[in-house]
Amino acid sequence: MTHAQSNVARSLREAPASEALRSAPSVATGPAELAEVLAGLDESPRRLPCKLLYDARGSELFERITELPEYYCTRVELGILREHAGEMARHIGARALLVELGSGSSRKTRLLLDQLPELQAYVPIDISRSALEASVRSLRRLYPGLDVRSLVADYTRSFKLPLPAELTQTASKLVWFFPGSTIGNFEPGAAVDFLARLRQLRPGPQQCLIGVDTPKDRAILEPAYDDAQGVTAAFNLNLLQVVNRRYGASFLGRGFRHRAVWRPEEGRVEMHLVSRYRQTVRVAHHTLQLEPDEIIVTEHCYKYEPEDFARLAGQAGFEVECVWLDAQRRFSVHLLQSA
């Protein structure tokens, strides 16, 4: 790492703590969320929910990650969408309801919206209120005739779509848009359950347009989750500030380091926070004793070959209608239809 890169990395590590503590929570926390955090911290290895990575500061850092040279996912998926959005739109057809899960800046969605002028409505869902509000303001300027109905929600839990009966009755179908290979953050069984739950939210025809990352060499995957500038490290360490703010915890950012490991036998990249020394941490009424080099798992990122993901989708009641890949097969976008 160069001296300049070291300065960038240090500033990124130091900035999230103060900024995160000043920002408001993205969504209201409650007993269920705290119970989920405590249950994960009692596991072996300890875990924290990856959705906590995406507070206001985390969302900003993730947008920076998507622009890093090491992080190929966003760049490659955007290329697939630019090349094939027209074909995707033809499969979707007119008068659909488009619901995006984890919409963020909706940068990818605009490529679809440009090809879908006859949408009934677009529903972006995100856990970060600030990211969602900024995105909706931009979309309403760019597409003044589009009915945009945003929802701040944790889509991994139960939620209700903000759609009146007259819209759902006149729509041709419901289309879930789930880009970014976020499906890889679910354990495979949980991914099946999640897709099945989506399918059951509304009767009638449904499609799911979903981005899926593919397995690759360690030399490509690990730098994608542990970049030279330290942006991903800052993103991961910011999670501790989120837990401190929401649950009265006492994590110290300087007590941990970021690590990313590719596990080919499991088909996933793991993101860890590694304890630098023996330490005691309080989380609400709970006390943890962490040993040197003990890990807290913050994210699993599963990678699927297209045929493997097709089998997973089939277990959830979806059939593959079409698959698009880049020339190097680094990333795939699947169009699923309800069976």
C-alpha positions as CSV (number, residue, x, y, z in Angstrom):
1,M,0.0,0.0,0.0
2,T,1.4,3.4,-0.9
3,H,1.6,6.3,1.6
4,A,-1.3,8.0,-0.1
5,Q,-3.4,4.8,0.0
6,S,-2.5,4.5,3.7
7,N,-3.8,8.0,4.4
8,V,-7.1,7.2,2.5
9,A,-7.6,4.0,4.4
10,R,-6.9,5.7,7.8
11,S,-9.4,8.5,7.0
12,L,-12.0,6.0,6.0
13,R,-11.5,4.0,9.2
14,E,-11.7,7.1,11.4
15,A,-14.6,8.9,9.6
16,P,-17.4,6.4,10.0
17,A,-17.5,6.4,13.8
18,S,-18.2,10.1,14.3
19,E,-20.5,10.4,11.3
20,A,-22.5,7.2,12.1
21,L,-23.1,8.4,15.7
22,R,-24.6,11.7,14.4
23,S,-26.9,10.0,11.9
24,A,-30.4,8.8,12.7
25,P,-31.2,5.0,12.5
26,S,-32.4,4.0,9.1
27,V,-35.4,2.0,10.4
28,A,-36.9,1.7,13.9
29,T,-35.3,-1.0,16.0
30,G,-37.2,-3.1,18.5
31,P,-37.1,-6.3,20.6
32,A,-37.1,-8.6,17.5
33,E,-34.1,-6.9,16.0
34,L,-32.2,-6.9,19.3
35,A,-33.0,-10.6,19.8
36,E,-31.6,-11.3,16.3
37,V,-28.4,-9.5,17.1
38,L,-27.9,-11.3,20.5
39,A,-28.7,-14.7,19.0
40,G,-26.1,-14.2,16.3
41,L,-23.5,-13.1,18.8
42,D,-24.1,-16.3,20.8
43,E,-23.4,-18.5,17.8
44,S,-20.0,-20.1,17.1
45,P,-18.5,-18.3,15.2
46,R,-20.3,-15.2,16.3
47,R,-22.4,-13.4,13.7
48,L,-24.0,-10.0,13.1
49,P,-26.8,-9.5,10.5
50,C,-25.4,-8.1,7.2
51,K,-28.4,-5.9,6.8
52,L,-26.9,-3.7,9.6
53,L,-24.1,-2.7,7.2
54,Y,-26.5,-0.4,5.3
55,D,-27.2,2.5,7.6
56,A,-26.8,6.0,6.0
57,R,-23.0,5.9,6.3
58,G,-22.8,2.3,5.2
59,S,-24.9,3.0,2.1
60,E,-22.6,5.9,1.2
61,L,-19.5,3.6,1.6
62,F,-21.1,0.9,-0.4
63,E,-21.8,3.3,-3.3
64,R,-18.0,4.0,-3.2
65,I,-17.2,0.3,-3.2
66,T,-19.2,-0.2,-6.4
67,E,-16.8,2.2,-8.2
68,L,-13.6,0.5,-7.0
69,P,-11.5,-1.2,-9.6
70,E,-11.4,-4.5,-7.6
71,Y,-15.2,-4.6,-7.2
72,Y,-16.3,-6.1,-10.6
73,C,-20.0,-7.0,-9.7
74,T,-21.6,-3.6,-10.3
75,R,-19.6,-2.8,-13.4
76,V,-20.3,-6.2,-15.0
77,E,-24.0,-6.3,-14.1
78,L,-24.5,-2.8,-15.4
79,G,-22.9,-4.0,-18.7
80,I,-25.3,-6.9,-18.9
81,L,-28.3,-4.6,-18.3
82,R,-27.1,-2.0,-20.8
83,E,-26.8,-4.7,-23.5
84,H,-29.9,-6.7,-22.7
85,A,-32.4,-4.3,-21.0
86,G,-34.5,-4.1,-24.2
87,E,-34.8,-7.9,-24.3
88,M,-35.6,-8.0,-20.6
89,A,-38.3,-5.4,-21.1
90,R,-39.9,-7.5,-23.9
91,H,-40.1,-10.5,-21.6
92,I,-41.7,-8.3,-18.9
93,G,-44.2,-6.6,-21.2
94,A,-46.6,-3.7,-20.5
95,R,-48.5,-2.8,-17.4
96,A,-46.3,-4.6,-14.9
97,L,-45.6,-3.6,-11.3
98,L,-41.9,-3.4,-10.7
99,V,-40.7,-3.9,-7.1
100,E,-37.0,-3.5,-6.4
101,L,-35.5,-5.0,-3.2
102,G,-32.6,-3.0,-1.8
103,S,-32.9,-0.3,-4.3
104,G,-30.1,2.0,-3.1
105,S,-29.4,4.6,-5.7
106,S,-31.6,2.8,-8.3
107,R,-28.7,3.3,-10.9
108,K,-29.3,-0.1,-12.5
109,T,-33.1,0.3,-12.4
110,R,-33.0,3.3,-14.7
111,L,-31.7,1.1,-17.5
112,L,-34.9,-0.9,-17.1
113,L,-37.2,2.1,-16.6
114,D,-36.0,3.5,-19.9
115,Q,-37.3,0.4,-21.6
116,L,-40.5,0.1,-19.7
117,P,-42.6,3.2,-20.4
118,E,-45.9,1.4,-19.6
119,L,-45.2,0.4,-16.1
120,Q,-48.2,0.6,-13.7
121,A,-45.9,1.6,-10.8
122,Y,-42.4,1.3,-9.5
123,V,-41.8,0.4,-5.8
124,P,-38.3,0.8,-4.5
125,I,-37.7,-0.8,-1.1
126,D,-34.6,-0.1,1.0
127,I,-33.6,-0.3,4.7
128,S,-31.8,3.1,4.5
129,R,-34.3,6.0,4.5
130,S,-31.7,8.6,3.4
131,A,-30.6,6.5,0.4
132,L,-34.2,5.8,-0.6
133,E,-35.3,9.4,-0.3
134,A,-32.4,10.7,-2.4
135,S,-33.1,8.0,-5.0
136,V,-36.9,8.8,-5.2
137,R,-36.3,12.5,-5.6
138,S,-34.0,11.8,-8.5
139,L,-36.3,9.3,-10.2
140,R,-39.3,11.7,-10.0
141,R,-37.3,14.3,-11.8
142,L,-36.1,11.9,-14.5
143,Y,-39.5,10.1,-14.9
144,P,-42.2,12.6,-14.1
145,G,-45.0,10.3,-15.4
146,L,-43.9,7.3,-13.4
147,D,-45.9,6.3,-10.3
148,V,-43.2,5.8,-7.6
149,R,-44.3,4.4,-4.3
150,S,-41.3,3.9,-2.0
151,L,-41.1,1.8,1.1
152,V,-38.6,1.9,3.9
153,A,-38.4,-1.7,5.2
154,D,-36.3,-4.6,6.0
155,Y,-37.3,-6.9,3.1
156,T,-35.9,-10.0,4.9
157,R,-38.9,-9.6,7.3
158,S,-42.6,-9.4,6.6
159,F,-43.7,-6.3,4.7
160,K,-46.7,-5.1,2.9
161,L,-46.4,-3.5,-0.6
162,P,-47.7,0.1,-0.7
163,L,-50.1,-0.6,-3.6
164,P,-53.8,0.1,-3.7
165,A,-56.2,-2.6,-5.0
166,E,-56.9,-0.7,-8.2
167,L,-53.2,-0.9,-9.2
168,T,-52.8,-4.5,-8.4
169,Q,-56.0,-5.5,-10.2
170,T,-55.1,-3.8,-13.4
171,A,-51.4,-4.8,-13.5
172,S,-50.4,-7.6,-15.8
173,K,-47.9,-9.1,-13.4
174,L,-45.7,-8.4,-10.4
175,V,-42.0,-8.2,-11.2
176,W,-39.4,-8.4,-8.5
177,F,-36.0,-6.7,-9.3
178,F,-33.2,-8.0,-7.1
179,P,-29.8,-6.9,-8.6
180,G,-26.3,-6.9,-7.1
181,S,-26.2,-10.6,-6.2
182,T,-27.7,-9.8,-2.8
183,I,-29.4,-13.2,-3.0
184,G,-25.9,-14.5,-2.2
185,N,-26.0,-13.0,1.3
186,F,-28.6,-15.6,2.2
187,E,-27.6,-19.1,3.2
188,P,-28.9,-21.4,0.3
189,G,-31.8,-22.8,2.3
190,A,-32.8,-19.3,3.5
191,A,-32.5,-18.1,-0.2
192,V,-35.1,-20.7,-1.2
193,D,-37.4,-19.7,1.7
194,F,-37.0,-16.0,0.8
195,L,-37.9,-16.5,-2.9
196,A,-40.8,-18.7,-2.0
197,R,-42.1,-16.0,0.4
198,L,-41.9,-13.4,-2.4
199,R,-43.9,-15.6,-4.7
200,Q,-46.6,-16.0,-2.0
201,L,-47.0,-12.2,-1.4
202,R,-49.4,-11.7,-4.3
203,P,-51.5,-14.2,-6.3
204,G,-51.2,-14.2,-10.1
205,P,-48.3,-14.2,-12.5
206,Q,-44.9,-13.1,-11.2
207,Q,-41.4,-12.7,-12.5
208,C,-38.1,-12.2,-10.7
209,L,-35.2,-10.4,-12.4
210,I,-32.2,-11.3,-10.2
211,G,-28.5,-10.7,-10.3
212,V,-26.3,-13.7,-9.4
213,D,-22.5,-13.7,-9.0
214,T,-20.5,-16.7,-10.3
215,P,-17.5,-18.5,-8.6
216,K,-14.1,-17.2,-9.6
217,D,-10.4,-17.4,-8.7
218,R,-9.4,-16.3,-5.2
219,A,-7.2,-13.6,-6.7
220,I,-10.3,-11.9,-8.1
221,L,-12.8,-12.6,-5.3
222,E,-10.8,-11.6,-2.2
223,P,-9.6,-8.2,-3.4
224,A,-13.2,-7.5,-4.4
225,Y,-14.1,-7.7,-0.7
226,D,-10.9,-6.3,0.7
227,D,-9.8,-3.4,-1.6
228,A,-6.4,-1.6,-1.4
229,Q,-7.9,1.7,-0.4
230,G,-9.6,0.3,2.6
231,V,-13.2,1.3,1.6
232,T,-14.6,-2.2,2.3
233,A,-12.8,-2.3,5.6
234,A,-14.4,1.0,6.6
235,F,-17.8,-0.3,5.4
236,N,-17.4,-3.5,7.5
237,L,-16.1,-1.7,10.6
238,N,-19.0,0.8,10.4
239,L,-21.3,-2.0,11.4
240,L,-19.9,-1.9,14.9
241,Q,-21.0,1.8,15.2
242,V,-24.5,0.8,14.0
243,V,-24.7,-1.8,16.8
244,N,-23.3,0.7,19.3
245,R,-25.9,3.3,18.3
246,R,-28.9,1.1,18.1
247,Y,-28.3,-1.3,21.0
248,G,-26.2,0.6,23.4
249,A,-23.1,-1.6,22.7
250,S,-19.5,-0.8,23.5
251,F,-17.6,-2.0,20.5
252,L,-14.4,-0.1,19.7
253,G,-13.5,0.1,16.0
254,R,-9.8,0.0,16.8
255,G,-10.3,-3.3,18.5
256,F,-11.1,-5.1,15.2
257,R,-9.7,-5.5,11.7
258,H,-11.5,-6.4,8.5
259,R,-10.9,-9.7,6.7
260,A,-12.3,-11.3,3.5
261,V,-11.8,-15.0,2.7
262,W,-12.9,-17.1,-0.3
263,R,-14.1,-20.6,0.8
264,P,-14.3,-22.6,-2.5
265,E,-15.6,-25.7,-0.7
266,E,-18.6,-23.7,0.5
267,G,-18.9,-21.5,-2.6
268,R,-18.8,-18.3,-0.7
269,V,-16.8,-15.2,0.3
270,E,-16.9,-14.6,4.1
271,M,-16.4,-11.1,5.6
272,H,-15.1,-11.1,9.1
273,L,-14.4,-8.6,11.9
274,V,-11.3,-10.0,13.7
275,S,-10.7,-9.1,17.3
276,R,-7.2,-7.6,17.7
277,Y,-6.9,-8.6,21.4
278,R,-8.9,-10.1,24.3
279,Q,-11.7,-7.7,25.1
280,T,-15.1,-7.5,26.9
281,V,-18.0,-5.9,25.0
282,R,-21.4,-5.0,26.2
283,V,-24.5,-5.3,23.9
284,A,-27.7,-4.1,25.7
285,H,-27.8,-6.4,28.8
286,H,-25.5,-9.0,27.3
287,T,-21.7,-9.2,27.9
288,L,-19.3,-10.9,25.4
289,Q,-15.8,-12.1,26.0
290,L,-13.8,-12.0,22.8
291,E,-10.4,-13.7,22.4
292,P,-7.5,-12.5,20.2
293,D,-8.2,-13.3,16.6
294,E,-11.7,-14.4,17.3
295,I,-14.0,-13.5,14.4
296,I,-17.5,-12.0,14.0
297,V,-19.0,-13.0,10.7
298,T,-20.7,-10.1,9.1
299,E,-21.5,-11.4,5.6
300,H,-21.6,-14.5,3.5
301,C,-21.5,-14.0,-0.2
302,Y,-22.5,-17.1,-2.1
303,K,-21.5,-17.5,-5.7
304,Y,-23.6,-19.8,-8.1
305,E,-23.0,-21.2,-11.5
306,P,-26.2,-20.6,-13.6
307,E,-27.3,-24.2,-13.5
308,D,-26.9,-24.3,-9.7
309,F,-29.0,-21.2,-9.2
310,A,-31.6,-22.6,-11.5
311,R,-32.0,-25.6,-9.2
312,L,-32.2,-23.3,-6.1
313,A,-34.9,-21.2,-7.8
314,G,-36.8,-24.3,-8.7
315,Q,-37.1,-25.3,-5.1
316,A,-38.8,-21.9,-4.4
317,G,-41.4,-22.5,-7.2
318,F,-39.7,-20.4,-9.9
319,E,-38.7,-21.5,-13.4
320,V,-35.8,-19.9,-15.4
321,E,-37.2,-18.0,-18.4
322,C,-33.9,-16.6,-19.5
323,V,-30.3,-16.0,-18.4
324,W,-27.9,-13.4,-19.5
325,L,-24.1,-13.5,-18.8
326,D,-21.1,-11.3,-19.8
327,A,-18.6,-12.8,-22.2
328,Q,-16.3,-14.0,-19.4
329,R,-19.2,-15.5,-17.4
330,R,-18.3,-13.4,-14.3
331,F,-21.9,-12.5,-13.5
332,S,-25.4,-13.6,-14.5
333,V,-28.8,-12.1,-14.6
334,H,-31.7,-14.5,-14.4
335,L,-35.3,-13.9,-15.3
336,L,-37.5,-16.3,-13.3
337,Q,-41.2,-16.8,-13.7
338,S,-43.6,-18.3,-11.1
339,A,-44.2,-22.0,-11.9
